Amino acid sequence: MKSNENLYPPIRKLILLVISIVILPHILIAQYDNKLKDEIILSMKHATKFFADSISEKGGYLSHYLPDLSRRWGELEAYPTMVWTQNPGTVSMGNTFLDAYFATNDEYYYLQAKKAANALKLGQLSCGGWNYFINFDDENSTINWYNTVGKNAWRLEEFQHYYGNATFDDETTSGAAFFLLRFYLTKFDSTIRPPLEAAISLILKSQYPLGGWPQRFPLMNDFVKDGHPDYTSYYTFNDNVIWQNIKFLIACYSTLPSIQDFDLVSDQQLIDAIKRGMDFILLSQQPKPFAGWSQQYNMDLEPAGARTYEPESLDPQYTAANIKILLKCYELTGEKKYLERIPDAINWLDEAKLKSTSREGIFVYAKFVDPKSGKPLFTHRLGTNVNSGHYYVNEDSSKTPGHYRNFRLINLQKLKDDYQNILTLDSEKIISNSPLFKIYNDNFSLIKKFDEVTEFLEFSDFDNNTITTSENMIEKIISALDDRGRWLVSGLNTSNPYIGDANDGDSNSKEYMTTNVGDKFDTSPYRDKSDQKYISTAVYSFYMKRLIEYLKNSEN
């Protein structure tokens, strides 16, 4: 009798052929995927250990550094004892560590997030908020920095005076509070609860009765610049101060009352503050025909100026932002009052546009518009530094400062489409996903609830700028990491080092009309166009986000 081997050679060949064509490639792909995942995990840890071991100052971070750490910057050049609160800095790094912890379940990342939380705890002011930066040296060191580096930053007027209070500008206090809330909800670390409670108290206490918030708190009015009043106590939309505080209070409302012994603030206190904040957006909209919003308002609810290059004006950029926020307020509450005057604002934007662009529905606007005449306004500057320089405003659109964009792009068609689309939705159905009304399962974890709530409150793809994390991108990110765990990049901001107070200069000089920075005395940042490499927290967080995103997608 012939053996089976000889009886069925065609069958064996067919099986081998199927394995080679169908099964083997899947095995090889799986092996490659596993190898890539391993490389991602190793690269994430390598990069994080470099920052944690070589860069961190008591758990905090700045935005970028020279490779030899001889100079370092937040928004301005910083002392070695300083870390930056605002992004990119300690808050963004802390959130990146938490992202990595949730993606890998590696306790190492949670430990780094805790160090960042502790840095914020150390730097929290007695009022419960934060300044732009934290200086782990004494107050004299901070005052000296303001009197030297800060004072001579020509365009960064917010750093030319030491207030000693907290700021909501650039999401500084709200960003730190958001991170502490997220960190606390992860494992309920009792050591982080007191600074979180203090931040909540500050945000509630600093809200004006009409519902808006100032730029800084406690209120101060002691910095008059070139005859311009101190604007830091004004109602402030700039840098989304009001919306960021509303978002934080909604996140608190959605999570903290679920904690049995959390009785710092009641549901009613939170919801009252949230609704007053949303109603302030309605209250501050200007009448027709210029039915937009200003970046800030004085105590009489009149459009007001801020820095000397930000005149009393209406702002198309923040008008577009507030339209989006009002649409979100409707999604949160189902109350149609938030939609009623959106057409007025859209009509004003239709009238205020300067010209179209190559992208359909997107138009160019002046950053500033006269609230009385509706004419566009443009800022200019003369001089050489903070001592000799000054800003002025007129209707001439040429030769505006390089450091402040006087023209903005707005996707007006998308605003119109979003408004029309929301009108087709039933008001009761639209609030079904609102964190103010949604009922969650008792077993739904608070950190997952926090993530869902904050995702609901974000604005997605306004300009359709989405990033696809491809395999090719991941390989490039991994290969760009050097043997010390650094992603070194060029093209970041540098600055002139402080060399003494600015001289008199030439107050009529036009040399620096369109630049980012003035003469050698100006400590303001400007783009480094050389090949100089930097260590960047923003690049670290961006690359880590891409790696984490790929890991998550590969598991689905």
Phi and psi in degrees as a GROMACS rama.xvg file:
@    title "Ramachandran Plot"
@    xaxis  label "Phi"
@    yaxis  label "Psi"
@TYPE xy
-77.1202  148.434  LYS-2
-72.2358  158.66  SER-3
-57.9679  -33.8607  ASN-4
-60.2178  -38.1662  GLU-5
-84.2193  -25.4322  ASN-6
-70.5237  -38.2885  LEU-7
-122.416  44.4799  TYR-8
-61.1517  -36.0066  PRO-9
-62.0647  -36.1378  PRO-10
-66.2875  -43.4925  ILE-11
-62.8443  -39.6636  ARG-12
-65.1772  -39.313  LYS-13
-63.3841  -42.5922  LEU-14
-61.7292  -44.9735  ILE-15
-62.9068  -36.7376  LEU-16
-65.5885  -42.6532  LEU-17
-62.1302  -42.4131  VAL-18
-61.8579  -43.4323  ILE-19
-70.1857  -33.1066  SER-20
-88.8366  -40.5693  ILE-21
-103.811  -52.2012  VAL-22
-82.3326  -45.8546  ILE-23
-57.9103  -44.2737  LEU-24
-58.7998  -37.4709  PRO-25
-65.3617  -37.4  HIS-26
-65.458  -44.013  ILE-27
-65.2155  -40.2571  LEU-28
-62.9091  -43.3703  ILE-29
-62.8178  -40.4735  ALA-30
-64.3877  -40.8899  GLN-31
-64.2741  -43.8787  TYR-32
-60.3557  -43.672  ASP-33
-64.6754  -38.9598  ASN-34
-64.9691  -41.7456  LYS-35
-65.0841  -41.0765  LEU-36
-60.3987  -43.0061  LYS-37
-61.7854  -40.8954  ASP-38
-65.9147  -38.8793  GLU-39
-61.7294  -48.718  ILE-40
-62.4333  -41.4213  ILE-41
-66.4182  -40.943  LEU-42
-65.9862  -42.0205  SER-43
-58.1563  -45.4844  MET-44
-68.4359  -41.9766  LYS-45
-60.4069  -46.8158  HIS-46
-66.5103  -40.2412  ALA-47
-68.4278  -40.3986  THR-48
-63.1725  -36.2484  LYS-49
-61.2171  -48.4735  PHE-50
-63.8482  -43.8837  PHE-51
-67.2609  -39.0123  ALA-52
-89.1989  -31.2125  ASP-53
-113.334  -19.3802  SER-54
-113.432  -41.1773  ILE-55
-58.4556  139.642  SER-56
-114.727  101.044  GLU-57
54.5531  35.0183  LYS-58
91.8373  -5.47361  GLY-59
-105.687  168.197  GLY-60
-143.63  157.098  TYR-61
-98.421  -158.632  LEU-62
-99.5288  -40.3481  SER-63
-157.449  161.188  HIS-64
-142.889  151.018  TYR-65
-70.1767  150.536  LEU-66
-56.4868  -32.595  PRO-67
-89.4976  4.56098  ASP-68
63.2941  19.1579  LEU-69
-73.4697  -24.4466  SER-70
-138.734  153.631  ARG-71
-153.211  153.588  ARG-72
-138.14  144.413  TRP-73
-100.994  -120.014  GLY-74
-76.3057  -27.5919  GLU-75
-125.011  171.741  LEU-76
-63.4846  140.393  GLU-77
-119.266  157.476  ALA-78
-74.2979  157.404  TYR-79
-60.6152  -21.9578  PRO-80
-87.495  2.99688  THR-81
-105.941  147.866  MET-82
-130.041  157.428  VAL-83
-98.6924  136.476  TRP-84
-79.1716  -53.903  THR-85
-66.5916  160.679  GLN-86
-74.6384  146.749  ASN-87
-82.0796  128.379  PRO-88
-175.45  -139.75  GLY-89
-63.4418  -42.2975  THR-90
-65.8654  -47.5867  VAL-91
-65.5444  -35.8262  SER-92
-66.6563  -43.7222  MET-93
-58.7588  -42.8812  GLY-94
-66.3148  -35.9587  ASN-95
-64.7412  -41.0739  THR-96
-61.1859  -42.2351  PHE-97
-64.6873  -40.3923  LEU-98
-57.2669  -44.8555  ASP-99
-65.6984  -37.7461  ALA-100
-63.1846  -46.3274  TYR-101
-65.6258  -31.048  PHE-102
-79.1044  -31.0439  ALA-103
-114.705  -17.4149  THR-104
61.2795  25.1267  ASN-105
-90.8532  118.271  ASP-106
-62.289  -20.2765  GLU-107
-57.9772  -41.468  TYR-108
-70.3125  -35.0818  TYR-109
-63.8831  -38.9078  TYR-110
-61.9399  -41.5518  LEU-111
-67.093  -37.4206  GLN-112
-63.1536  -38.9015  ALA-113
-65.65  -37.4731  LYS-114
-63.401  -39.608  LYS-115
-65.1195  -41.1524  ALA-116
-62.4574  -39.183  ALA-117
-68.5801  -33.437  ASN-118
-63.69  -42.0679  ALA-119
-66.3677  -36.5645  LEU-120
-62.3832  -43.6748  LYS-121
-65.3262  -33.6216  LEU-122
-93.5255  -0.0348311  GLY-123
-67.8497  134.046  GLN-124
-76.4696  162.994  LEU-125
-61.9015  -24.7192  SER-126
-74.8442  -16.4143  CYS-127
108.077  -4.31246  GLY-128
-113.208  -164.178  GLY-129
-135.113  150.592  TRP-130
-85.8812  175.924  ASN-131
-56.2403  -35.7495  TYR-132
-134.419  165.292  PHE-133
-117.213  130.982  ILE-134
-114.651  115.908  ASN-135
-78.0531  -4.52048  PHE-136
-83.3327  -177.988  ASP-137
-77.052  175.042  ASP-138
-63.9554  -30.1473  GLU-139
-60.1683  -36.3161  ASN-140
-64.6993  -41.9115  SER-141
-64.6251  -44.7429  THR-142
-61.4175  -40.2429  ILE-143
-63.6358  -39.4951  ASN-144
-62.1769  -45.1901  TRP-145
-62.5408  -35.9595  TYR-146
-79.8348  -4.96334  ASN-147
-124.283  -79.7665  THR-148
-62.5323  -50.7187  VAL-149
-64.8071  -44.4269  GLY-150
-61.3735  -30.2794  LYS-151
-99.4751  7.84997  ASN-152
-83.4689  96.4215  ALA-153
-52.3038  -49.6674  TRP-154
-89.6601  -18.8872  ARG-155
-94.2293  72.0485  LEU-156
-64.9397  -22.8106  GLU-157
-66.4298  -15.4456  GLU-158
-103.695  5.31168  PHE-159
-88.392  -1.22486  GLN-160
-144.053  134.727  HIS-161
-93.1748  108.654  TYR-162
-85.5008  -38.6122  TYR-163
81.0191  7.96545  GLY-164
-114.052  -174.758  ASN-165
-90.803  155.526  ALA-166
-124.317  143.192  THR-167
-96.4381  -6.07597  PHE-168
-60.5871  145.606  ASP-169
55.2396  29.4468  ASP-170
58.3663  28.4984  GLU-171
-63.7609  -59.0333  THR-172
-74.2927  -43.8286  THR-173
-65.3931  -36.9256  SER-174
-64.6466  -43.7557  GLY-175
-63.7902  -41.506  ALA-176
-64.2437  -42.3155  ALA-177
-57.9468  -46.6306  PHE-178
-63.7277  -43.6203  PHE-179
-62.8386  -38.355  LEU-180
-63.8399  -46.3975  LEU-181
-61.9695  -42.9184  ARG-182
-65.0616  -43.3313  PHE-183
-61.9255  -41.9408  TYR-184
-70.353  -15.4039  LEU-185
-69.7173  -47.648  THR-186
-139.402  7.80479  LYS-187
56.6741  48.0559  PHE-188
-64.9011  115.299  ASP-189
-66.9946  -22.1482  SER-190
-73.6682  -18.9528  THR-191
-94.7524  -11.7177  ILE-192
-64.2492  -44.3751  ARG-193
-58.5287  -47.6164  PRO-194
-65.6577  -31.3729  PRO-195
-65.3732  -45.2461  LEU-196
-61.8462  -39.8874  GLU-197
-64.4626  -37.8743  ALA-198
-66.9477  -42.0586  ALA-199
-60.6325  -45.8316  ILE-200
-60.4144  -42.054  SER-201
-62.2631  -46.4073  LEU-202
-65.2417  -36.404  ILE-203
-70.9576  -42.8804  LEU-204
-68.0604  -33.7335  LYS-205
-82.742  -8.43772  SER-206
-71.9565  130.037  GLN-207
-69.7497  155.191  TYR-208
-54.6138  -32.9767  PRO-209
-76.1033  -11.1306  LEU-210
113.555  -16.39  GLY-211
-84.2561  176.35  GLY-212
-127.362  151.805  TRP-213
-79.8772  173.771  PRO-214
-77.2853  -35.8657  GLN-215
-130.677  154.793  ARG-216
-154.16  145.317  PHE-217
-58.1639  154.398  PRO-218
-64.3511  136.569  LEU-219
-142.188  152.929  MET-220
-140.002  45.1923  ASN-221
-111.924  19.7554  ASP-222
-130.132  94.5945  PHE-223
-95.2849  122.325  VAL-224
-113.821  115.923  LYS-225
49.528  41.1359  ASP-226
82.7848  -3.53192  GLY-227
-87.548  135.18  HIS-228
-67.7419  157.592  PRO-229
-65.2289  120.824  ASP-230
-96.5791  -1.89216  TYR-231
-72.1101  -12.9839  THR-232
-95.4996  -1.57711  SER-233
-69.4199  154.732  TYR-234
-59.4979  128.358  TYR-235
-126.769  121.031  THR-236
-96.288  -23.209  PHE-237
-49.1963  136.641  ASN-238
56.4688  29.0004  ASP-239
56.9982  36.219  ASN-240
-53.377  -50.3198  VAL-241
-68.7489  -46.3624  ILE-242
-65.6687  -39.1656  TRP-243
-63.5755  -38.7287  GLN-244
-68.8719  -38.9434  ASN-245
-61.3692  -45.8865  ILE-246
-57.6155  -44.1981  LYS-247
-62.9546  -43.1498  PHE-248
-65.9308  -34.6545  LEU-249
-65.7491  -40.9232  ILE-250
-62.1314  -39.5265  ALA-251
-65.1895  -45.9991  CYS-252
-59.2845  -34.9147  TYR-253
-81.8888  -16.1184  SER-254
-124.739  -48.4768  THR-255
-66.7157  -39.7379  LEU-256
-61.4379  -16.2391  PRO-257
-74.7395  -15.6252  SER-258
-84.9202  122.541  ILE-259
-54.1876  -43.1622  GLN-260
-101.73  17.0645  ASP-261
-91.9128  97.201  PHE-262
-122.098  20.9588  ASP-263
-59.8676  -41.3544  LEU-264
-142.536  144.296  VAL-265
-88.8535  163  SER-266
-54.751  -42.474  ASP-267
-66.6491  -38.9952  GLN-268
-61.127  -43.1006  GLN-269
-67.2117  -47.2656  LEU-270
-66.8299  -34.6749  ILE-271
-63.1258  -44.4541  ASP-272
-65.5442  -39.8955  ALA-273
-61.5433  -48.109  ILE-274
-69.6479  -35.7065  LYS-275
-64.5428  -37.6954  ARG-276
-64.0746  -44.6911  GLY-277
-66.4249  -39.3621  MET-278
-67.988  -26.5234  ASP-279
-63.3546  -31.337  PHE-280
-62.3083  -40.8376  ILE-281
-65.6701  -43.2557  LEU-282
-64.2215  -32.1841  LEU-283
-93.4358  -3.80761  SER-284
-68.006  137.048  GLN-285
-78.3232  157.437  GLN-286
-71.325  162.498  PRO-287
-63.7482  150.29  LYS-288
-89.5968  -6.57603  PRO-289
-104.796  66.2647  PHE-290
-85.0861  51.5766  ALA-291
-108.631  -159.087  GLY-292
-129.251  156.016  TRP-293
-98.0248  165.351  SER-294
-69.3059  -30.5077  GLN-295
-154.295  160.765  GLN-296
-133.507  145.789  TYR-297
-77.7049  -177.161  ASN-298
-70.5311  -11.295  MET-299
-95.2318  11.9733  ASP-300
60.3625  35.6769  LEU-301
-103.077  140.981  GLU-302
-52.1919  135.086  PRO-303
-132.986  157.583  ALA-304
-85.1759  171.676  GLY-305
-130.801  -109.031  ALA-306
-60.1855  161.681  ARG-307
-65.0659  -12.854  THR-308
-104.264  12.5599  TYR-309
-119.679  90.6782  GLU-310
-74.74  165.504  PRO-311
-55.8335  118.66  GLU-312
-167.353  166.808  SER-313
-93.3664  155.336  LEU-314
-129.166  107.194  ASP-315
-57.5079  -35.4874  PRO-316
-60.9702  -48.3753  GLN-317
-78.0381  -20.6789  TYR-318
-65.5526  -45.8451  THR-319
-61.6384  -41.2604  ALA-320
-63.1194  -42.1095  ALA-321
-70.9047  -29.2494  ASN-322
-61.7762  -45.9595  ILE-323
-61.7448  -39.7396  LYS-324
-66.3178  -40.4921  ILE-325
-63.3852  -37.7836  LEU-326
-61.2052  -40.1955  LEU-327
-68.6563  -36.5042  LYS-328
-61.5253  -37.0591  CYS-329
-66.3001  -41.0838  TYR-330
-64.0123  -30.448  GLU-331
-77.2893  -35.8695  LEU-332
-116.127  -25.8317  THR-333
75.0803  8.74594  GLY-334
-89.941  120.492  GLU-335
-73.2919  -8.18088  LYS-336
-61.7935  -25.5716  LYS-337
-75.3112  -11.4205  TYR-338
-101.103  -17.9695  LEU-339
-58.1284  -40.1733  GLU-340
-105.57  9.38073  ARG-341
-60.2786  -41.699  ILE-342
-57.62  -35.957  PRO-343
-61.4403  -43.1224  ASP-344
-67.7842  -41.5683  ALA-345
-64.0927  -40.9421  ILE-346
-61.2727  -39.7412  ASN-347
-65.2648  -42.3347  TRP-348
-62.329  -35.3752  LEU-349
-60.2875  -39.1626  ASP-350
-78.6712  -29.9218  GLU-351
-86.6531  -10.6841  ALA-352
-64.3931  144.435  LYS-353
-91.1742  -44.0715  LEU-354
-163.802  163.978  LYS-355
-86.1091  171.26  SER-356
-122.82  -178.69  THR-357
-72.4647  -14.0474  SER-358
-97.743  122.895  ARG-359
-59.7023  131.649  GLU-360
86.7934  -6.17746  GLY-361
-106.266  130.103  ILE-362
-127.142  159.512  PHE-363
-94.0226  136.018  VAL-364
-129.034  153.387  TYR-365
-73.539  141.86  ALA-366
-63.0428  -36.6928  LYS-367
-119.676  138.498  PHE-368
-132.42  131.726  VAL-369
-59.6817  122.391  ASP-370
-69.7877  -13.3194  PRO-371
-98.2675  -42.2568  LYS-372
-101.618  -20.1714  SER-373
79.7301  8.4844  GLY-374
-86.636  145.493  LYS-375
-68.1821  145.614  PRO-376
-120.903  148.313  LEU-377
-136.499  142.055  PHE-378
-96.5397  151.527  THR-379
-143.316  163.138  HIS-380
-142.678  151.253  ARG-381
-126.643  160.72  LEU-382
106.927  -175.172  GLY-383
-121.953  -21.0397  THR-384
-161.367  -172.794  ASN-385
-63.8266  -26.2881  VAL-386
-80.3335  -42.2463  ASN-387
-97.8925  -15.9749  SER-388
-85.726  157.71  GLY-389
-157.575  157.765  HIS-390
-108.74  153.575  TYR-391
-147.829  164.202  TYR-392
-126.797  137.858  VAL-393
-154.455  -166.951  ASN-394
-98.1895  9.75746  GLU-395
-84.7746  118.622  ASP-396
-85.4665  -1.21744  SER-397
-90.9664  156.827  SER-398
53.7933  53.1813  LYS-399
-89.3112  159.076  THR-400
-61.7317  140.897  PRO-401
-69.2735  -23.5689  GLY-402
-83.1439  -8.6404  HIS-403
-140.521  112.208  TYR-404
-68.7408  117.554  ARG-405
-87.915  -3.37461  ASN-406
-125.55  139.132  PHE-407
-130.851  150.927  ARG-408
-100.16  136.083  LEU-409
-131.834  131.336  ILE-410
-84.137  82.2095  ASN-411
-66.6133  -37.1953  LEU-412
-64.102  -37.796  GLN-413
-67.1762  -37.5368  LYS-414
-60.1323  -44.8163  LEU-415
-63.1834  -44.0623  LYS-416
-64.5786  -43.7669  ASP-417
-62.2847  -39.6604  ASP-418
-65.6794  -46.2994  TYR-419
-64.436  -38.7034  GLN-420
-65.1663  -39.0053  ASN-421
-70.851  -24.5769  ILE-422
-67.4746  -23.0307  LEU-423
-81.7718  -8.49916  THR-424
-93.8915  144.403  LEU-425
-72.4935  133.097  ASP-426
-63.3151  -33.5724  SER-427
-72.7944  -37.602  GLU-428
-71.4152  -33.5537  LYS-429
-66.953  -26.7929  ILE-430
-89.0999  5.41061  ILE-431
-62.3562  -26.8654  SER-432
-104.47  5.62993  ASN-433
-69.8675  130.621  SER-434
-64.9986  -12.7917  PRO-435
-80.2047  -15.3102  LEU-436
-129.173  -24.2154  PHE-437
-62.3816  134.013  LYS-438
-99.1772  123.619  ILE-439
-100.867  153.589  TYR-440
-61.2094  142.251  ASN-441
-57.9684  -26.6892  ASP-442
-88.9826  0.473251  ASN-443
-71.9734  122.298  PHE-444
-68.4107  148.242  SER-445
-67.6946  -33.142  LEU-446
-69.9089  -34.8836  ILE-447
-68.6165  -37.1477  LYS-448
-64.7022  -43.47  LYS-449
-57.2033  -47.4114  PHE-450
-62.5732  -40.4604  ASP-451
-67.2716  -40.6199  GLU-452
-65.3665  -47.773  VAL-453
-65.9525  -34.2408  THR-454
-65.0824  -40.5348  GLU-455
-61.1656  -33.7961  PHE-456
-85.1352  -7.2339  LEU-457
-80.1394  158.548  GLU-458
-105.835  120.772  PHE-459
-105.327  150.684  SER-460
33.7402  50.3113  ASP-461
-62.6919  -39.5234  PHE-462
-112.859  14.1588  ASP-463
57.7891  32.6911  ASN-464
-93.0834  73.9236  ASN-465
-98.1843  147.622  THR-466
-111.752  124.714  ILE-467
-92.1238  120.793  THR-468
-85.8879  100.733  THR-469
-96.2049  164.845  SER-470
-60.9381  -39.6103  GLU-471
-62.9651  -41.0027  ASN-472
-62.3297  -43.4744  MET-473
-61.2775  -43.6485  ILE-474
-62.9352  -38.114  GLU-475
-67.4335  -39.731  LYS-476
-62.9101  -45.2304  ILE-477
-64.0518  -43.7684  ILE-478
-69.7485  -22.6628  SER-479
-76.8934  -13.247  ALA-480
-76.3156  126.58  LEU-481
-84.0688  179.483  ASP-482
-69.1325  -14.3441  ASP-483
-93.7754  -3.83753  ARG-484
91.1018  27.338  GLY-485
-111.951  137.104  ARG-486
-99.5972  98.8911  TRP-487
-89.2024  131.784  LEU-488
-134.653  156.357  VAL-489
-111.832  175.986  SER-490
82.5796  15.9446  GLY-491
-89.5785  -179.118  LEU-492
-80.7754  141.83  ASN-493
-125.299  -171.426  THR-494
-160.316  159.607  SER-495
-71.4305  132.787  ASN-496
-66.4296  151.72  PRO-497
-66.1469  124.406  TYR-498
-122.753  11.8693  ILE-499
125.759  164.153  GLY-500
-63.6758  147.549  ASP-501
-59.5181  143.796  ALA-502
-82.2595  -178.822  ASN-503
-63.9562  -36.9173  ASP-504
61.7807  -163.629  GLY-505
-114.708  107.941  ASP-506
-69.0729  -13.2381  SER-507
-105.54  4.83566  ASN-508
-64.4824  137.282  SER-509
-104.565  6.9585  LYS-510
-60.6501  -33.2452  GLU-511
-112.803  23.0205  TYR-512
-59.6721  -39.3359  MET-513
-114.439  11.1  THR-514
-94.203  172.308  THR-515
-84.3872  -25.4359  ASN-516
-140.068  153.85  VAL-517
-90.8065  -137.987  GLY-518
-78.8727  -168.329  ASP-519
-65.7385  -14.8927  LYS-520
-84.1714  -15.6783  PHE-521
-78.3967  118.084  ASP-522
-91.544  8.25447  THR-523
-64.4922  151.86  SER-524
-76.7961  154.566  PRO-525
-151.293  158.8  TYR-526
-69.3187  129.119  ARG-527
-85.0039  110.934  ASP-528
-92.233  4.63695  LYS-529
-82.5931  -174.868  SER-530
-89.6973  10.1302  ASP-531
-56.0953  131.689  GLN-532
-93.8619  150.586  LYS-533
-134.955  156.405  TYR-534
-95.4967  127.916  ILE-535
-128.553  126.549  SER-536
-69.1861  -32.9602  THR-537
-64.8667  -41.8552  ALA-538
-67.4485  -42.3419  VAL-539
-55.8251  -49.9018  TYR-540
-64.7254  -38.9511  SER-541
-64.7288  -47.3779  PHE-542
-66.6549  -39.9281  TYR-543
-62.2349  -39.5597  MET-544
-61.5232  -41.935  LYS-545
-64.7032  -43.1111  ARG-546
-64.6041  -43.4104  LEU-547
-63.865  -42.5569  ILE-548
-60.492  -41.8696  GLU-549
-65.3237  -41.5763  TYR-550
-59.1894  -45.8164  LEU-551
-62.8854  -45.3164  LYS-552
-65.7249  -33.8411  ASN-553
-71.8493  -18.7127  SER-554
-86.8479  -17.0478  GLU-555
